[in-house]
Amino acid sequence: KEPAPQTVPACQLPRKLYDVARNTGAHTSSGLATSGFRTAKYLLDEWFQNCYARYHQAFADRDQSERQRHESQQLAAETEALSQRTQQDSTRKVGERLQDMHGWKSELQRQVEELVSETELLLAQKQRLERALDTTAGPYSIVTDNLQCRERRQHPDLVRDCVEIELLKEAELIRNIQELLKRTIMQSVSQTRLNREHKETCEMDWSDKVEAYNIDEACCRYNNQSPNVQFYPHSATLEESASTPETWAKFTQEHLYRAERERLASINLRNLIDCILQDTSEDLRLQCDAVNLAFGRRCEELEDARHKLEHHLRKTLREITDQEHNIAALKQAIKDKEAPLKVAQTCLYQRSHRPNVELCRDAAQFRLASEVEELNLSLAALKEKLLEAEQSLRNLEDTRMSLEKDIAVKTNSLFIDRHKCMAHRAHYPTVLQLAGYQ
């Protein structure tokens, strides 16, 4: 409902006072001579004076009215020209304000769009970080499984070799990379929150400027023939919370500066994330290659050791066979010496029954005695050699068992390293997966 037009309250005009000549002079009609006549009569001079006063008053009123009318026309023309100039200048000022506001509004809109696109790019990088962090779980399970599998090696292969050192380095590297990725994800989350906060701040400022722009644009369209204009007596009063052009511009500049600062920080964080993902993926692949190389060398060493052990086992088995034949030959030689010894001893026993003088220490007696002694020495030497051969055979058997055990240990170690660990490491993620692209 439109308000009623304002009016000036009615009031009584001041009454005009006129100076009228009264019959109070020396030649007036008042006094005793006028006794019995009307006392309201005027003299002729008074009548002329009254007429002249009327003429003069009418001339003065006309002159004053003409002067006021002329002044009013001049004032109306001046106020009309002044109001037109003032209105044109106000419209021009509002137009300049619209241009300034449009410029700041465009800058805020551009900054909001850049923050939105930058936030989307940062969220994409955050997804890469999360995928890379999830991908590191595979290598960590592989390296822990390798370490656990290698714990099932048997002595003497249960050693802290180069493979275990590289595996421990790989596990430590994966843990450090996981911690780094987690910290970087937290940084990206914090930076995303800051980007959105400053985007909302710029959007609020942009919204205020759009509303003010629409208001000022509507004000630029108003003219004296606009139907929707009316009086607002108190509208010229300045608000206490109103800002100045300097504070208004500084307010938006600070928003743009902070938004640009956060956008640049977001760009630097994205570049840092690229470097981190590239470096971590390359480090993991390099360490994986180092572990695979150590596994290959260790498998070659185990294979070579097993071949040598098998070669020595074959020689040992041949030697055991030869030694068994040697023992059999020694036993046969000992057995072969028993008959000559019996013969010699029988001869000596029979010759000891020769009668009287015939019991002579002749050459035959000495030779038979020396033969028995030689046969006893030969039997003693053969028996000693037989004992040595049997001990050697037992040593060879122990060596054979040790070699077979070592071969079994080497075979088990080769199975663990080659068929367990290296087969599991064949599922190691690629560089693209470690970099978060897949």
Buried (B, 14 or more C-beta within 10 A) or exposed (E): EEEEEEEEEEEEEEEEEEEEBEBEEEEBBEEEEEEEEEEEEBBEEBEEBEEEBEEEEEEEEEEEEEEEEEEEEEEEEEEEEEEEEEEEEEBEEBBEBBEBBBEBBEBBBEBBEBBBEBBEEBBEBBEBBBBBBEBBEBBBEBBEBBBEBBEEBBEEBBEEBBBBEBBEBBBEBBEEBBEBBEEBBEBBEEBBEBBBBBBEBBBEBBEBBBEBBEEBBEBBEBEEEEEEEEEEEEEEEEEEEEEEEEEBEEBBEEBBEBBBEBBEBBEEBBEBBBEBBEEBBEBBBEBBEBBBEBBBEBBEBBBEBBEBBBEBBEEBBEBBEEBBEBBEEBBEBBEEBEEBBEBBBEBBEEBEEEEEEEEEEEEEBEEBEEBBEBBBEBBEEBBEBBEEBBEBBEEBEEBBEEBBBBBEBBBBBBBBBBEBBBEBBEEBBEBEBBBBEE
